[in-house]
Amino acid sequence: MKNLRITIAASQDLDEISDYFLAQSIDAGDRFVTVSTKNALT
């Protein structure tokens, strides 16, 4: 299992990307959050 460390700057970037997708489409924002969270935990 590989260790993944998300820096504060990366976390802020992910928040901005998530906000963008949510503004474009609730479904797209939801998919982005789901996939990025799943990938970070595996």
TILUMLO-138139 format. One line per 10 residues: number of its first residue (from 1); their letters; for each residue x, y, z of N, C-alpha, C. Coordinates in Angstrom, 2 decimals, always signed. Each point is the difference from the previous one (the first is absolute). Layout:
BEGIN
NUM = a = X/Y/Z/X/Y/Z/X/Y/Z ~ ...;
This chain:
BEGIN
1 = mknlritiaa = +0.86/-1.17/+0.00/-0.86/+1.17/+0.00/+0.91/+1.23/+0.00 ~ -0.31/+0.95/-0.86/+0.81/+1.21/-0.05/-0.59/+1.07/+0.91 ~ +0.88/+0.77/+0.57/-0.43/+1.11/+0.85/-0.20/+1.24/-0.86 ~ -1.06/+0.68/+0.22/-0.30/+1.22/-0.74/-0.13/+1.13/+1.00 ~ +0.71/+1.06/-0.27/-0.07/+1.17/+0.87/-0.50/+1.16/-0.83 ~ -1.07/+0.61/+0.44/-0.57/+1.15/-0.69/+0.42/+1.25/+0.77 ~ +0.76/+0.85/-0.67/+0.47/+1.24/+0.63/-1.14/+0.99/+0.13 ~ +0.21/+1.02/+0.78/-1.01/+1.05/+0.17/-0.30/+0.66/-1.35 ~ +1.05/+0.29/-0.76/-0.20/+0.63/-1.32/-0.80/-0.91/-0.93 ~ +0.30/-1.29/+0.01/-0.74/-0.94/-0.84/-1.45/-0.09/+0.44;
11 = sqdldeisdy = -0.22/+0.01/+1.29/-1.37/-0.04/+0.53/-0.79/+1.23/-0.44 ~ +0.65/+1.14/+0.02/-0.66/+1.24/-0.43/-0.32/-0.07/-1.49 ~ +0.93/-0.55/-0.80/-0.25/-0.17/-1.43/-1.19/-0.93/-0.24 ~ -0.05/-1.10/+0.75/-1.12/-0.93/-0.15/-1.32/+0.65/+0.38 ~ +0.01/+0.85/+1.01/-1.21/+0.73/+0.38/-0.45/+0.92/-1.14 ~ +0.94/+0.69/-0.62/-0.34/+0.89/-1.10/-0.54/-0.78/-1.20 ~ +0.62/-1.13/-0.31/-0.48/-0.84/-1.09/-1.40/-0.51/+0.30 ~ -0.21/-0.44/+1.23/-1.32/-0.48/+0.41/-1.05/+1.10/-0.13 ~ +0.34/+1.20/+0.45/-0.94/+1.13/-0.12/-0.34/+0.29/-1.46 ~ +1.00/-0.08/-0.87/-0.23/+0.23/-1.43/-1.00/-1.03/-0.54;
21 = flaqsidagd = +0.27/-1.28/+0.27/-0.90/-1.04/-0.50/-1.40/+0.16/+0.58 ~ -0.09/+0.34/+1.28/-1.33/+0.19/+0.60/-0.75/+1.16/-0.63 ~ +0.72/+1.05/-0.38/-0.65/+1.14/-0.66/-0.47/-0.37/-1.40 ~ +0.71/-0.91/-0.66/-0.36/-0.42/-1.35/-1.14/-1.02/+0.02 ~ +0.09/-0.93/+0.93/-0.96/-1.10/+0.06/+0.12/-0.69/+1.35 ~ -1.12/-0.11/+0.69/-0.01/-0.67/+1.30/+0.47/-1.45/-0.16 ~ -0.46/-0.67/-1.05/+0.40/-1.40/-0.23/+1.51/-0.11/-0.24 ~ +0.55/+0.90/-0.81/+1.44/-0.03/-0.28/+0.79/+0.27/+1.27 ~ -0.46/+0.95/+0.81/+0.66/+0.29/+1.26/-0.03/-1.17/+0.95 ~ -1.14/-0.65/+0.05/-0.15/-1.17/+0.87/+0.92/-1.13/-0.45;
31 = rfvtvstkna = +0.06/-0.24/-1.32/+0.90/-1.04/-0.52/+1.46/+0.32/+0.30 ~ +0.39/+1.26/-0.17/+1.39/+0.39/+0.27/+0.36/-0.26/+1.46 ~ -0.86/+0.42/+0.91/+0.26/-0.19/+1.43/+0.06/-1.49/+0.33 ~ -0.93/-0.77/-0.54/-0.03/-1.44/+0.28/+1.27/-0.68/-0.50 ~ +0.38/+0.26/-1.23/+1.17/-0.66/-0.59/+1.29/+0.46/+0.68 ~ +0.15/+1.30/+0.24/+1.23/+0.48/+0.61/+0.14/-0.49/+1.43 ~ -1.09/-0.09/+0.73/+0.05/-0.51/+1.37/+0.31/-1.49/-0.01 ~ -0.63/-0.74/-0.90/+0.27/-1.44/-0.10/+1.46/-0.25/-0.34 ~ +0.53/+0.75/-0.95/+1.40/-0.17/-0.42/+0.96/+0.37/+1.13 ~ -0.34/+0.97/+0.80/+0.88/+0.43/+1.09/+0.03/-1.03/+1.11;
41 = lt = -1.07/-0.76/+0.15/-0.09/-0.96/+1.09/+0.52/-1.38/-0.38 ~ +0.23/-0.25/-1.29/+0.49/-1.33/-0.40/+1.46/+0.03/-0.34;
